[in-house]
Amino acid sequence: MTDPRTTALHARHQALGASFTDFGGWLMPVRYSSDLAEHHAVRQAAGLFDISHMAEIAVTGPDAGRFLDHALAGRLSALADDQARYSLILTEHGGIVDDVIVYRRDAADLLVVANAGNREAVVAALRERSVGFEVSVEDLTERIALLAVQGPRAQRVVADVDGLDVGTAPLEDLGYYRWRHGSFAHDGRRVPLDIARTGYTGEDGFELYIDVDAAGALWDALLSAGDPHGLVPAGLAARDTLRLEAGMPLYGHELGLDIRPAQAGLARVVAMGKDDFVGKTALIAPAEADRRVLVGLVGAGRRAGRAGYAVLAGEETVGEVTSGALSPTLGHPIAMAFVDPAHAEPGTELALDVRGTRIPATVTTLPFHRRNR
């Protein structure tokens, strides 16, 4: 066993009184004040997350787009400059190695952002699949810090940061799943910075990529700029309830090596029209009729189902909860679960086995919560 890694902001998290948890091999803040306060701040104002545990992998070279078309399930060669796309990296058997976001700087320079716990698996898979392509795969994780500002006031917070240059165009012109290249004033120099309009909370927001040496100064500047707007530092506990309300999958819960994209509602992510990609042959085969599919569940009362709890139809177990919580925004229990296809229709009445007590639950479409635009 090795000690978990810490991000460049660890001392700042300690100074803010954060509680920590080991997540994907990294010691990460789980909360600073309370889960509910941080959750509500993101829904109503803004939250600042350190997500530097995420893995950044540079894919460069003349074959970069063609290579990623082969290595991933999506059609990444179709990306425009400064565009991003959510995608999947699959096994030969069609299971999910990881879900990733791919950013294109230009045709020969793309960035793959993977989950912390899957960093080694994704890097190894990309390098193995790069054979025969004129491309380089470089793990940049230790050199890049990643901060996320999420919430309805996120744009105002970022726009007010002293020393941050996000280009000549107004920040509001940056589209969803696009990124832009700017800089941040630090120690008398301009440090390159990339800013993307993506996120994992169901709210508007930005993710800022910067050299680890400048991460602390940027964190401080964001907190200072955000204070008048109600921004608070937020940890992984709030991030989990936010993403659950938004119906966003978490690897190890809704995604995994034994789960196929269509089961998790991600068939749209897979470009089956491509000539070939790793996992395509397995996905062409007819799906097993009894393969469970992901649904949303709305529960009664105040007791929430948790990962691993059984989903019942009468006395029969027809599924299993993958994620669940008492929704801070909605005020009632919500969950995602894999259930037998015969019980997946929205409106179907089921029950959750919550420590021996049957809790009524109704199948619903995802997401549970949509932000006001």
C-alpha positions in Angstrom: 0.0 0.0 0.0 1.2 3.5 -0.8 0.1 6.8 0.8 -2.4 8.7 -1.3 -1.2 11.6 -3.4 -2.0 15.1 -2.5 -2.7 18.0 -4.9 -0.8 21.3 -5.0 -3.6 22.8 -3.0 -3.5 20.4 0.0 -2.1 22.9 2.5 -4.9 25.4 1.5 -7.5 22.8 2.0 -6.1 22.1 5.5 -6.1 25.8 6.3 -9.8 26.0 5.4 -10.6 23.1 7.7 -11.4 20.5 5.1 -12.1 16.9 5.9 -10.4 14.5 3.6 -11.0 11.1 1.9 -8.9 8.8 -0.3 -10.4 9.0 -3.7 -8.8 7.3 -6.7 -5.5 7.2 -4.9 -5.6 10.9 -4.0 -6.3 12.5 -0.6 -9.1 14.9 -1.5 -11.4 17.3 0.4 -14.7 15.7 1.1 -16.2 18.9 2.7 -15.2 22.2 4.3 -18.3 23.2 6.2 -21.3 21.0 5.5 -22.4 18.9 2.6 -25.7 20.7 2.3 -24.3 24.2 2.5 -21.8 23.5 -0.3 -24.4 21.8 -2.4 -26.8 24.7 -2.1 -24.1 27.2 -2.8 -23.4 25.5 -6.1 -27.1 25.4 -7.0 -27.7 29.0 -5.9 -24.4 30.9 -6.3 -21.1 29.2 -7.0 -18.7 26.6 -5.7 -14.9 26.1 -6.2 -13.6 22.6 -6.5 -10.1 21.3 -6.6 -10.2 18.4 -9.2 -6.5 18.2 -9.8 -6.7 14.5 -9.2 -8.2 14.1 -12.7 -5.8 12.6 -15.2 -4.6 14.7 -18.2 -3.1 12.9 -21.2 -1.7 14.7 -24.2 -2.2 13.0 -27.6 -0.1 14.8 -30.2 1.1 14.1 -33.8 -0.3 14.0 -37.3 -2.4 10.9 -36.7 -3.9 12.2 -33.4 -7.5 12.4 -34.6 -7.4 9.1 -36.5 -5.8 7.4 -33.6 -8.5 8.6 -31.1 -11.2 7.4 -33.5 -9.6 3.9 -33.2 -8.9 4.1 -29.5 -12.2 5.6 -28.3 -15.9 5.0 -29.0 -16.6 8.5 -30.4 -15.6 10.2 -33.6 -13.0 12.6 -32.3 -11.5 13.4 -35.7 -14.7 15.5 -36.3 -13.9 17.9 -33.5 -13.3 21.5 -34.4 -10.4 23.5 -32.9 -11.1 24.4 -29.3 -14.1 22.0 -29.1 -14.6 19.2 -26.5 -16.5 16.0 -26.5 -17.5 13.4 -23.9 -16.4 9.9 -25.0 -15.7 6.4 -23.7 -12.7 4.1 -23.9 -13.9 0.5 -24.2 -12.4 -3.0 -23.8 -12.4 -5.4 -26.7 -15.5 -7.0 -25.1 -17.4 -3.7 -25.1 -17.1 -2.9 -21.4 -16.2 0.6 -20.2 -12.5 1.3 -19.2 -13.4 4.9 -18.4 -15.4 7.9 -19.5 -13.3 10.8 -20.7 -13.5 14.3 -22.1 -11.4 15.0 -25.1 -10.4 18.6 -25.9 -8.9 19.6 -29.3 -6.4 22.5 -29.5 -5.7 21.7 -33.2 -5.6 18.6 -35.5 -2.3 17.4 -34.0 -2.8 18.4 -30.4 -5.6 16.9 -28.2 -6.0 16.4 -24.5 -7.8 13.4 -22.9 -9.1 14.0 -19.4 -9.7 10.7 -17.5 -10.9 9.8 -14.0 -8.2 9.7 -11.3 -8.7 6.0 -10.4 -8.4 5.0 -14.0 -5.4 7.0 -14.9 -3.0 4.1 -15.3 -5.5 2.0 -17.2 -6.3 4.7 -19.6 -2.6 5.7 -20.2 -1.7 2.0 -20.7 -4.6 1.4 -23.1 -3.9 4.5 -25.2 -0.2 3.7 -25.5 -0.9 0.1 -26.4 -3.5 1.2 -29.1 -1.1 3.9 -30.5 1.1 1.2 -32.2 1.0 1.9 -36.0 -0.1 5.5 -35.6 2.2 8.6 -35.9 1.2 9.9 -32.5 2.6 10.5 -29.0 0.8 9.8 -25.7 2.1 11.7 -22.7 0.8 11.7 -19.2 0.7 15.3 -17.9 -1.2 14.7 -14.7 1.6 15.6 -12.3 2.2 18.9 -14.1 -1.4 20.3 -14.4 -3.7 21.5 -11.7 -7.4 21.6 -12.5 -9.9 23.9 -10.7 -13.6 24.0 -11.4 -16.0 26.9 -10.7 -19.6 25.7 -10.9 -22.9 27.5 -10.3 -25.2 30.2 -11.8 -22.8 32.9 -10.8 -19.7 31.1 -12.1 -19.3 33.4 -15.1 -19.3 36.5 -12.9 -16.7 35.0 -10.5 -14.3 34.0 -13.3 -14.7 37.4 -15.0 -13.7 39.2 -11.8 -10.5 37.3 -11.1 -7.5 39.7 -11.0 -4.7 38.8 -13.4 -6.8 36.3 -15.4 -6.8 36.9 -19.2 -9.3 34.7 -21.0 -8.9 36.3 -24.5 -10.3 39.2 -26.3 -13.8 37.8 -26.7 -16.3 38.2 -23.8 -16.4 35.2 -21.5 -20.1 34.7 -22.2 -19.2 33.9 -25.8 -17.4 30.7 -24.7 -19.8 28.0 -25.7 -20.7 24.8 -23.8 -18.1 22.1 -24.4 -15.6 24.6 -25.8 -12.3 25.8 -24.4 -10.2 28.9 -24.7 -6.5 29.6 -24.1 -5.4 32.5 -21.9 -3.0 33.3 -19.1 -2.8 34.2 -15.4 -0.4 36.7 -13.8 1.8 34.9 -11.3 5.2 35.8 -9.8 5.8 38.6 -12.4 5.0 36.5 -15.4 2.1 35.3 -17.5 1.4 31.6 -16.9 -0.5 29.8 -19.7 -4.0 28.7 -18.8 -6.8 26.8 -20.5 -10.4 27.5 -19.6 -13.2 25.1 -20.6 -17.0 25.5 -20.2 -17.7 22.0 -19.0 -18.7 20.5 -15.6 -20.1 17.7 -13.5 -22.8 19.4 -11.4 -25.6 20.2 -13.8 -24.9 23.9 -13.5 -23.1 26.4 -15.7 -19.4 26.4 -14.9 -15.8 26.5 -16.0 -12.8 24.3 -15.6 -9.3 25.9 -15.5 -6.2 24.1 -16.4 -2.9 25.6 -15.1 0.6 24.7 -14.2 0.7 23.2 -10.6 3.2 25.9 -9.5 0.6 28.6 -10.1 -2.4 26.7 -8.8 -2.3 28.1 -5.3 -2.3 31.7 -6.5 -5.2 31.0 -8.9 -7.2 29.3 -6.1 -6.7 32.3 -3.9 -7.7 34.7 -6.6 -10.9 32.7 -7.4 -11.9 32.7 -3.7 -11.3 36.4 -3.5 -13.2 37.2 -6.7 -16.0 34.9 -5.7 -16.6 36.0 -2.1 -19.0 38.9 -3.1 -20.9 36.5 -5.3 -21.4 33.8 -2.6 -18.8 31.4 -3.9 -17.6 28.8 -1.4 -15.0 26.0 -1.6 -16.8 22.7 -2.1 -15.7 19.1 -1.6 -16.4 15.7 -3.1 -19.6 15.1 -1.0 -21.4 18.0 -2.6 -20.0 17.1 -5.9 -21.5 13.6 -5.6 -25.0 14.8 -4.7 -24.9 17.5 -7.5 -23.9 15.0 -10.2 -26.5 12.5 -9.0 -29.3 15.1 -9.3 -28.0 15.9 -12.7 -28.1 12.2 -13.7 -24.4 12.0 -14.5 -22.7 8.6 -14.1 -19.8 7.9 -11.8 -17.2 5.3 -12.7 -17.4 2.3 -10.4 -21.1 3.0 -9.8 -22.9 3.5 -13.1 -19.9 2.6 -15.3 -17.5 -0.3 -15.3 -15.7 -3.0 -17.2 -18.9 -5.2 -17.1 -21.2 -2.5 -18.2 -21.8 -1.6 -21.9 -22.6 1.9 -23.1 -26.2 1.2 -24.0 -27.0 -0.2 -20.6 -25.9 3.1 -19.0 -27.9 5.2 -21.5 -24.7 6.2 -23.4 -25.4 4.5 -26.8 -25.4 8.1 -28.3 -21.8 8.5 -27.4 -20.7 5.5 -29.5 -20.1 6.2 -33.2 -21.0 2.8 -34.7 -20.7 4.3 -38.2 -16.9 4.4 -37.8 -15.0 1.7 -39.8 -13.6 0.3 -36.7 -12.7 1.0 -33.0 -11.7 -1.0 -30.0 -14.9 -2.7 -28.8 -17.0 -2.3 -31.9 -17.2 -6.0 -32.8 -18.5 -6.8 -29.3 -21.1 -4.0 -29.6 -22.4 -5.3 -33.0 -23.5 -8.5 -31.4 -27.2 -8.5 -30.2 -27.5 -7.4 -26.6 -28.7 -10.0 -24.1 -32.4 -9.5 -23.5 -31.9 -9.7 -19.7 -29.1 -7.2 -19.5 -30.1 -4.6 -16.9 -30.4 -0.9 -17.9 -29.8 2.3 -15.9 -32.9 4.2 -14.6 -33.7 6.9 -12.2 -35.8 6.2 -9.1 -37.7 8.7 -7.0 -38.4 7.4 -3.5 -41.0 8.1 -0.9 -40.4 9.5 2.5 -36.9 10.6 3.7 -34.9 7.4 3.6 -32.6 7.0 0.6 -31.4 3.9 -1.1 -27.6 3.6 -1.3 -25.3 1.8 -3.6 -25.8 -2.0 -3.4 -29.4 -1.9 -2.1 -31.8 -4.2 -3.9 -34.6 -3.0 -6.1 -37.8 -5.1 -5.7 -40.9 -5.8 -7.8 -43.2 -7.6 -5.4 -41.0 -10.2 -3.7 -38.6 -10.4 -6.7 -35.2 -8.7 -6.8 -35.1 -6.9 -10.2 -32.2 -4.6 -9.8 -29.6 -2.9 -7.7 -29.0 0.7 -6.7 -25.8 2.2 -8.0 -26.0 5.7 -6.4 -28.6 7.2 -4.0 -29.1 10.2 -1.7 -31.8 12.4 -0.2 -31.7 15.1 -2.8 -30.8 18.5 -1.2 -32.4 20.4 -4.0 -35.6 18.4 -4.4 -36.2 17.3 -0.8 -36.9 13.7 -1.5 -34.9 10.5 -2.1 -33.4 9.9 -5.5 -31.3 7.0 -6.9 -29.9 5.5 -10.0 -30.1 1.8 -10.4 -29.7 -1.0 -12.9 -33.0 -2.9 -13.3 -34.3 -5.6 -15.5 -35.6 -4.2 -18.8 -39.2 -5.3 -18.1 -39.2 -2.9 -15.1 -37.5 0.1 -16.7 -40.4 2.0 -18.1 -40.9 5.5 -16.5 -43.8 5.4 -14.1 -43.2 1.7 -13.0 -43.7 1.3 -9.3 -41.0 -0.6 -7.5 -39.5 -0.7 -4.0 -36.1 -0.4 -2.4 -34.9 -2.7 0.3 -33.4 -0.1 2.7 -31.9 -2.2 5.5 -34.9 -4.6 5.6 -37.6 -1.9 5.1 -39.4 -1.7 1.8 -39.4 1.9 0.5 -41.7 2.7 -2.5 -39.9 4.0 -5.5 -41.0 5.1 -9.0 -38.9 4.8 -12.2 -38.3 8.2 -13.7 -36.4 9.6 -16.6 -33.0 11.2 -16.0 -31.9 13.8 -15.0 -33.7 14.5 -11.7 -32.8 18.2 -11.9 -32.3 20.6 -14.7 -30.9 24.1 -14.2 -32.7 27.2 -15.2 -31.1 28.7 -18.3 
